[in-house]
């Protein structure tokens, strides 16, 4: 069974985030991307465009010095949608934050138009991001 095109796009986006590749992100996201971050993070809320997404991700890269390990547990796609579950391990100042995160992606013409990210870390872990 071949990989669903939306799953391939999610995987491409994840690699572009890891590579800090804004050009590829601009290709996989629509120009009017809506990024909804929920969970114990100071930047939780709604963010617009690739710039809004990059601002949030840039903050995480800055805090961790790039010490980010991601393991996709599964990703499934259907017409117009994809869902993903991942385990993230973030390092900062000798501490580690382990989090199981859920994502929902809405697609328009093969590109991610809306993305919901739910951080599965405990509420007290918000201090990790400050």
C-alpha positions as CSV (number, residue, x, y, z in Angstrom):
1,X,0.0,0.0,0.0
2,X,1.4,3.3,-1.0
3,X,1.7,6.4,1.3
4,X,-1.2,8.8,1.1
5,X,-0.1,12.1,-0.5
6,X,-1.1,14.1,2.6
7,X,1.1,11.9,4.8
8,X,4.0,12.5,2.4
9,X,3.4,16.3,2.7
10,X,3.3,16.0,6.6
11,X,6.6,14.1,6.5
12,X,8.1,16.7,4.1
13,X,7.0,19.5,6.5
14,X,8.4,17.7,9.5
15,X,11.8,17.3,7.8
16,X,11.7,21.0,6.7
17,X,11.1,22.0,10.3
18,X,14.1,19.8,11.5
19,X,16.2,21.3,8.7
20,X,15.0,24.8,9.4
21,X,14.1,25.1,5.8
22,X,11.7,28.0,5.2
23,X,11.6,27.5,1.5
24,X,10.1,24.0,1.7
25,X,7.7,25.2,4.4
26,X,6.5,27.9,2.1
27,X,5.8,25.1,-0.5
28,X,3.9,22.8,1.8
29,X,1.8,25.4,3.6
30,X,-0.8,27.7,2.1
31,X,0.0,31.4,2.3
32,X,-2.8,31.9,4.8
33,X,-1.9,29.0,7.0
34,X,-3.6,29.0,10.4
35,X,-1.5,27.3,13.2
36,X,-3.3,26.5,16.4
37,X,-1.0,25.5,19.3
38,X,-2.6,24.2,22.5
39,X,-1.0,23.0,25.7
40,X,1.5,24.1,28.3
41,X,3.6,26.6,26.2
42,X,3.8,30.3,26.6
43,X,3.2,30.7,22.8
44,X,-0.1,28.6,22.9
45,X,-2.7,30.3,20.8
46,X,-3.4,31.0,17.2
47,X,-0.7,32.0,14.7
48,X,-1.1,33.2,11.1
49,X,1.0,32.3,8.1
50,X,4.3,30.6,7.7
51,X,5.9,33.5,9.6
52,X,3.7,32.8,12.7
53,X,4.5,29.1,12.6
54,X,8.3,29.8,12.2
55,X,8.2,32.2,15.1
56,X,6.9,29.5,17.4
57,X,9.2,26.9,16.1
58,X,12.2,29.3,16.2
59,X,11.5,29.9,19.8
60,X,11.7,26.1,20.6
61,X,14.9,25.8,18.6
62,X,16.4,28.7,20.4
63,X,15.5,27.4,23.8
64,X,16.8,23.9,23.1
65,X,19.8,24.8,21.0
66,X,18.4,22.4,18.5
67,X,18.3,19.5,20.9
68,X,15.0,18.1,19.6
69,X,14.3,14.5,18.9
70,X,11.0,13.6,17.1
71,X,9.6,10.1,16.6
72,X,6.4,9.9,14.5
73,X,4.2,7.1,16.0
74,X,1.8,7.2,13.1
75,X,0.4,9.5,10.5
76,X,-2.8,8.8,8.5
77,X,-4.3,10.7,5.6
78,X,-7.6,11.0,3.8
79,X,-9.1,13.4,1.4
80,X,-8.4,16.9,2.7
81,X,-7.1,15.8,6.1
82,X,-4.2,14.1,8.0
83,X,-3.7,13.2,11.7
84,X,-0.4,12.4,13.4
85,X,0.9,11.3,16.8
86,X,4.5,11.9,17.7
87,X,6.8,11.6,20.7
88,X,9.1,14.6,21.2
89,X,12.1,14.8,23.5
90,X,13.5,18.3,24.0
91,X,16.7,19.1,25.8
92,X,17.5,22.4,27.6
93,X,20.1,23.2,30.2
94,X,20.6,19.5,31.2
95,X,16.8,18.9,31.5
96,X,14.6,16.9,29.2
97,X,11.0,17.4,28.4
98,X,9.2,14.3,27.0
99,X,5.9,14.9,25.3
100,X,3.4,12.9,23.3
101,X,1.9,15.4,20.8
102,X,-1.2,15.1,18.5
103,X,-1.6,17.0,15.2
104,X,-4.6,17.5,12.9
105,X,-3.9,19.0,9.4
106,X,-6.5,20.4,7.0
107,X,-5.4,20.5,3.4
108,X,-6.3,22.7,0.4
109,X,-5.0,21.7,-3.0
110,X,-2.4,19.4,-1.5
111,X,-1.0,22.0,0.9
112,X,-1.5,22.4,4.7
113,X,-3.9,25.2,5.2
114,X,-4.7,24.6,8.9
115,X,-2.7,22.8,11.6
116,X,-3.7,22.0,15.2
117,X,-0.9,20.9,17.6
118,X,-1.7,19.7,21.1
119,X,1.3,19.4,23.4
120,X,0.9,16.3,25.5
121,X,3.3,17.5,28.2
122,X,2.1,18.0,31.8
123,X,0.9,21.5,32.7
124,X,3.8,22.3,34.9
125,X,6.2,21.9,32.0
126,X,5.3,25.4,30.8
127,X,8.3,26.5,32.8
128,X,10.5,24.6,30.3
129,X,9.6,27.1,27.6
130,X,10.2,30.3,29.6
